[in-house]
């Protein structure tokens, strides 16, 4: 009975040793890295809020344009490979329609923001 208890303690100590070693290595690395100065360039490339919003909007437009292109290609491939199956043709047409509808929403929201920005400035 006492032997089982001893093995449990040994196993418990063995499982904590790698954790302690990892913590010790982390502390050593943290202490040694204090001597180095790391400078990171500003990824936003602006300190002006208006320019930041403009950059984000242009990024969103680029992403939505890429997604629209992919969805149009996917719906075209689905339409071509439907082999006359009415359900697949219908699904491809719906995909095409909703993709165009989404693009219209994105572009109209951008137009509204541009118009409001022009009015407010």
HUFENTA-V615124 format. One record per backbone hydrogen bond with DSSP energy under -1.0 kcal/mol. CO is the residue of the C=O (numbers start at 0). NH is the residue of the N-H. E is the energy in kcal/mol with one decimal. If there is no record, write none. Layout:
co=<CO:CO>
nh=<NH:NH>
e=<E:E>
This chain:
co=<0:1:2:3:4:5:6:7:8:9:10:11:12:15:16:17:18:19:20:21:22:23:24:25:26:27:28:47:48:49:50:51:52:53:54:55:56:57:58:59:60:61:62:63:64:65:66:67:68:69:70:71:72:73:74:75:76:81:84:85:86:87:88:89:90:91:92:93:94:95:96:97:98:99:100:101:102:103:104:105:106:107:108:109:110:111:112:113:114:115:116>
nh=<4:5:6:7:8:9:10:11:12:13:14:15:16:19:20:21:22:23:24:25:26:27:28:29:30:31:32:51:52:53:54:55:56:57:58:59:60:61:62:63:64:65:66:67:68:69:70:71:72:73:74:75:76:77:78:79:80:84:88:89:90:91:92:93:94:95:96:97:98:99:100:101:102:103:104:105:106:107:108:109:110:111:112:113:114:115:116:117:118:119:120>
e=<-1.5:-1.8:-2.1:-2.0:-1.8:-2.1:-2.5:-2.3:-2.3:-2.3:-1.8:-1.2:-1.4:-2.4:-2.5:-2.3:-2.2:-2.4:-2.4:-2.2:-2.3:-2.2:-2.5:-2.5:-2.5:-2.2:-2.0:-1.9:-2.5:-2.1:-2.6:-2.4:-2.5:-2.3:-2.0:-2.7:-2.5:-2.1:-2.5:-2.8:-2.3:-2.1:-2.7:-2.4:-2.3:-2.3:-2.6:-2.6:-2.4:-2.6:-2.6:-2.2:-2.7:-2.5:-2.2:-2.5:-2.5:-2.0:-2.5:-2.5:-2.2:-2.4:-2.4:-2.4:-2.4:-2.3:-2.6:-2.8:-1.9:-2.2:-2.4:-2.4:-2.2:-2.3:-2.0:-2.4:-2.7:-2.5:-2.3:-2.0:-2.3:-2.4:-2.2:-2.4:-2.4:-2.8:-2.4:-2.1:-2.1:-2.5:-1.4>
